[in-house]
Amino acid sequence: MLSVFGKLPQGADLERIQQSPNYKNGSFQNLNDTPMMAPDASYWKLTKMYFKKQVDPVPLQPVPSVQTNLRQLSDEAQLVWFGHSSYLLKVQGLTFLLDPVFSGSASPFSFLVKNFKGANVYGVDEMPDIDYLVLSHDHYDHLDYKTVKALKSKVKKVICALGVGAHLKHWGYEASKITELDWWDEYQDVNGVKLTATPARHFSGRLFKRGQSFWNSYVLQLGASQIYIGGDSGYDEHFKLIGERFDYFDVAILECGQYNKMWKYIHMMPEEVAQAGMDLKAAFVIPVHWGKFKLALHPWQEPITRLKAAAEQHSVRIEEPVIGRPIVIESKR
């Protein structure tokens, strides 16, 4: 049972972390000061909010989905969403699986934070062989012990945030398969893949101690495609910094959900998602981090509704994902 919590970095892994320019005072740091709670928030206010009656906290009907044979996807660059922040990218014939959570729960305990009805129709058995398992950070709704363990025989290579590899090695992954990236580190290989770890504004931790592994976003460059993989992040200047450095994106995959003004620094509000898409100079935005788990107090479908309204106001193109339905990513380069 204790294995689900993972393991903190030790030895040479810890030494590398301690040499990171982003690791200070015993933990990883964001670019700017990032309190867990907004200045006018308190845990007392938060507790009272949880006891109030909530409107449409979960869907009354099963979440819609499409059945797609993932082993027979066309050669076009495309994304298939599995709910929340789990999705498969196929680019240049290579498969990238992002933050898969297929166990039915986003918690170390299976009876907590269970998926919405109909939102867990894809699992390990439906996955093709995975060329690259890409992990943004170690929170339970992004790094799922049961899923990662079950995927091990299908995964050829793991790319993860610095420090996350300790969990994977504890769970039986070979160290030779794992590459850990600090911000602005680049991974390149003979397949033509270039994956750059870029900043996000968030935090990490699976038990008591926070900030012992990092939280990444990524830029994937492969063939003519340039894709922004957002991970979890509050809004900050890093979106504009990344947009200026890479100049454009065929698509930005951005978290949109599980937000609240009380923790606005670590999760974007929907209107900020539209702004982040503009900062990144993305041709269009695919909003994820919603539609599978209830981790906040907003109505379950509010994230996409508010984002669509903001996107229309600012002429930002949004592609609303449906679980299992491929979304083609056209390169503008």
C-alpha positions in Angstrom: 0.0 0.0 0.0 2.8 2.4 0.8 4.2 2.1 -2.7 1.4 4.3 -4.0 3.1 7.3 -2.3 6.3 6.8 -4.3 9.7 7.7 -3.1 11.7 10.9 -2.6 15.0 11.4 -4.5 18.1 10.1 -2.8 21.8 9.8 -3.5 22.9 11.0 -6.9 19.4 11.9 -7.8 19.2 14.3 -4.8 22.6 15.7 -5.6 21.5 16.6 -9.1 18.4 18.3 -7.7 20.4 20.3 -5.2 22.5 21.7 -8.1 19.5 23.0 -10.0 19.2 26.8 -10.1 15.5 26.3 -9.5 16.0 24.4 -6.2 16.5 26.8 -3.2 16.0 26.5 0.5 15.2 22.8 0.4 12.6 22.8 -2.4 11.9 23.7 -6.0 10.7 27.3 -6.6 8.5 29.0 -9.1 9.7 32.0 -11.2 7.7 34.3 -8.9 6.4 34.1 -5.4 3.5 31.6 -5.5 1.4 31.2 -2.3 -0.8 28.2 -2.1 -3.7 30.5 -1.0 -4.7 34.0 -2.2 -4.1 36.8 0.4 -7.9 37.1 1.2 -8.4 33.4 1.5 -8.2 31.1 4.5 -8.8 27.5 5.3 -11.8 28.5 7.4 -13.4 30.2 4.4 -12.5 27.2 2.2 -14.1 24.8 4.7 -17.3 26.8 4.8 -17.4 26.8 1.0 -17.2 23.0 0.9 -20.3 22.8 3.2 -22.4 25.0 0.9 -24.7 23.3 -1.6 -23.0 23.1 -4.9 -24.6 23.5 -8.3 -24.0 20.7 -10.8 -20.9 19.4 -9.1 -20.9 16.2 -11.3 -22.6 15.3 -14.5 -26.1 13.7 -14.2 -25.5 11.6 -17.3 -22.4 9.6 -18.4 -19.7 11.8 -19.9 -19.9 11.5 -23.7 -17.1 9.6 -25.4 -16.1 8.2 -28.8 -14.6 4.7 -29.3 -11.4 5.0 -31.4 -9.0 2.2 -32.1 -5.8 3.9 -31.0 -3.7 1.3 -32.8 -5.1 2.4 -36.1 -4.8 6.2 -36.0 -4.0 7.9 -39.3 -0.6 9.4 -39.9 -1.8 13.0 -39.3 -0.5 14.8 -36.2 -3.4 14.4 -33.7 -4.5 14.3 -30.1 -6.9 11.9 -28.4 -8.1 13.0 -24.9 -9.0 10.6 -22.2 -10.5 13.1 -19.7 -8.7 15.4 -17.2 -5.0 15.8 -18.3 -4.5 12.3 -19.9 -4.1 12.3 -23.6 -2.3 10.6 -26.4 -0.4 12.5 -29.1 0.6 10.9 -32.4 3.1 12.8 -34.4 5.3 11.6 -37.3 4.2 8.0 -36.5 5.4 8.3 -32.8 3.1 8.0 -29.8 3.4 10.2 -26.7 1.2 9.5 -23.7 0.7 12.4 -21.3 -0.1 12.1 -17.6 -2.2 8.9 -17.8 -4.7 8.2 -15.0 -6.8 5.2 -15.8 -7.3 3.6 -12.3 -10.7 5.3 -11.8 -9.4 7.5 -9.0 -7.2 10.6 -8.6 -6.1 9.7 -5.1 -3.8 7.3 -3.3 -7.1 5.7 -2.0 -9.3 4.2 -4.6 -12.6 5.2 -2.8 -11.7 8.9 -3.0 -11.8 11.4 -6.0 -13.5 8.8 -8.3 -14.0 9.5 -12.0 -17.3 10.8 -13.4 -19.5 8.1 -14.8 -18.5 7.3 -18.4 -15.2 9.2 -18.2 -12.9 6.2 -17.7 -13.7 4.2 -20.9 -10.1 4.1 -22.0 -7.5 2.2 -20.0 -4.1 0.5 -20.3 -5.5 -2.3 -22.5 -6.6 0.2 -25.1 -3.2 1.9 -25.3 -0.9 1.1 -28.2 2.8 0.7 -27.6 4.0 4.0 -26.1 7.2 5.5 -27.6 7.3 8.3 -25.0 5.5 8.5 -21.6 5.7 12.2 -20.7 4.9 13.2 -17.1 4.5 16.8 -16.0 4.6 16.4 -12.2 3.8 14.0 -9.4 0.4 14.9 -8.2 -2.1 12.0 -8.1 -4.3 13.3 -10.8 -1.2 13.3 -13.2 1.0 10.5 -11.9 -1.1 7.4 -11.1 0.7 4.5 -9.5 -1.6 1.7 -10.8 -1.6 3.1 -14.3 2.1 3.7 -14.6 2.8 0.2 -13.2 0.5 -1.5 -15.6 1.9 0.5 -18.6 5.5 -0.5 -17.9 5.8 -3.2 -20.5 4.4 -0.9 -23.2 6.6 2.1 -22.6 9.9 2.5 -24.5 11.0 5.9 -23.0 10.0 8.1 -20.1 10.5 11.9 -20.0 9.6 13.5 -16.7 10.2 16.5 -14.5 13.4 16.5 -12.4 12.9 14.3 -9.3 9.9 12.4 -10.6 12.2 9.6 -11.7 12.6 8.4 -8.1 9.0 7.4 -8.0 9.3 5.5 -11.3 12.4 3.6 -10.2 10.7 2.7 -6.9 7.9 1.2 -9.0 10.2 -0.9 -11.2 11.1 1.2 -14.1 14.7 0.8 -15.4 16.8 3.9 -14.8 18.1 3.7 -18.4 14.5 4.3 -19.7 14.1 7.5 -17.7 15.2 11.1 -18.6 14.5 13.8 -16.1 14.4 17.4 -17.2 14.9 20.7 -15.4 13.5 23.8 -16.9 15.0 24.6 -20.3 16.7 21.2 -20.5 16.3 19.6 -23.9 15.8 15.9 -24.8 16.7 14.9 -28.4 17.0 11.5 -30.1 17.5 9.7 -33.4 13.7 9.8 -34.1 13.9 13.6 -34.6 12.1 14.3 -31.3 13.1 17.5 -29.5 11.3 17.9 -26.1 12.2 21.0 -24.1 11.1 21.3 -20.4 9.6 24.8 -19.9 8.4 26.7 -16.8 5.0 26.3 -15.1 3.6 27.8 -11.9 2.6 25.1 -9.6 3.9 22.8 -6.9 4.5 19.0 -6.2 4.3 16.4 -3.5 2.5 13.1 -2.8 2.7 12.9 0.9 3.8 15.5 3.4 6.8 17.3 1.9 6.3 19.6 -1.1 8.7 20.7 -3.8 11.0 17.7 -3.8 10.3 17.1 -7.5 9.7 19.7 -10.2 6.6 20.6 -12.2 7.1 21.1 -16.0 5.4 22.2 -19.1 7.0 21.0 -22.4 7.5 22.1 -25.9 7.4 19.2 -28.4 9.2 19.8 -31.8 9.0 17.0 -34.3 8.9 17.3 -38.1 6.8 20.3 -38.9 4.9 20.2 -35.6 5.5 22.5 -32.7 3.2 21.7 -29.7 2.9 23.3 -26.2 2.1 20.7 -23.5 1.0 22.8 -20.5 0.8 20.6 -17.5 -0.7 22.4 -14.4 0.0 26.1 -14.0 -1.3 29.3 -12.6 -1.1 32.3 -14.9 2.2 34.2 -14.9 4.8 35.7 -17.2 6.2 32.4 -18.3 3.6 32.0 -21.0 4.7 35.1 -22.7 8.4 34.2 -22.2 7.8 30.8 -23.8 5.8 32.4 -26.6 8.6 34.9 -27.4 11.2 32.2 -27.3 9.4 29.7 -29.6 7.5 32.3 -31.7 4.4 30.2 -32.4 2.6 26.9 -31.6 0.4 24.7 -33.8 -1.6 24.1 -30.6 -1.4 24.9 -26.9 -2.8 22.2 -24.6 -3.7 24.1 -21.4 -5.3 23.2 -18.1 -8.7 24.6 -17.6 -10.5 23.3 -14.6 -10.2 22.7 -10.8 -9.7 26.4 -10.2 -10.9 28.8 -7.5 -10.0 32.3 -6.6 -8.7 31.0 -3.3 -5.9 29.1 -5.1 -5.7 31.3 -8.2 -1.9 31.2 -8.2 -1.6 27.5 -8.9 -4.5 26.9 -11.3 -5.7 29.3 -14.0 -9.1 30.8 -14.2 -10.8 30.0 -17.6 -10.3 33.6 -18.8 -6.6 33.4 -18.1 -6.4 30.2 -20.2 -7.5 32.3 -23.2 -4.9 34.9 -22.4 -2.2 32.2 -22.0 -3.1 30.9 -25.5 -2.5 34.5 -26.9 0.7 34.8 -25.0 2.0 31.5 -26.5 1.0 32.6 -30.0 -0.9 29.4 -30.4 -3.0 28.7 -33.5 -5.6 27.1 -31.2 -6.1 25.9 -27.7 -7.2 22.5 -26.4 -8.5 22.8 -22.8 -7.8 19.8 -20.5 -7.8 19.2 -16.7 -11.6 18.9 -16.6 -14.4 16.4 -17.5 -13.3 13.5 -15.3 -12.6 14.3 -11.7 -14.1 16.8 -9.2 -11.2 18.5 -7.5 -12.7 22.0 -7.0 -16.0 23.6 -6.2 -17.2 24.9 -9.6 -19.9 23.2 -11.7 -18.4 20.4 -13.6 -18.9 21.9 -17.1 -18.2 25.5 -16.1 -14.6 25.5 -17.2 -15.4 25.0 -20.9 -18.4 27.3 -20.8 -16.3 30.2 -19.4 -13.4 29.6 -21.6 -15.5 29.6 -24.8 -17.0 33.0 -23.8 -13.5 34.5 -23.1 -12.1 33.0 -26.3 -14.9 34.5 -28.4 -14.3 37.9 -26.9 -10.5 37.7 -27.7 -10.8 35.8 -31.0 -8.9 32.8 -29.6 -9.7 29.5 -31.4 -10.8 26.7 -29.0 -11.2 23.0 -29.9 -13.4 21.4 -27.2 -12.2 17.8 -26.7 -14.4 14.8 -26.4 -13.1 11.7 -24.8 -11.7 9.4 -27.5 -12.3 11.7 -30.5 -9.1 12.4 -32.4 -8.3 16.1 -33.0 -6.1 16.8 -36.0 -3.2 19.2 -35.4 -2.3 21.0 -38.6 1.1 22.6 -38.8 1.3 26.2 -40.0 5.0 26.1 -40.6 
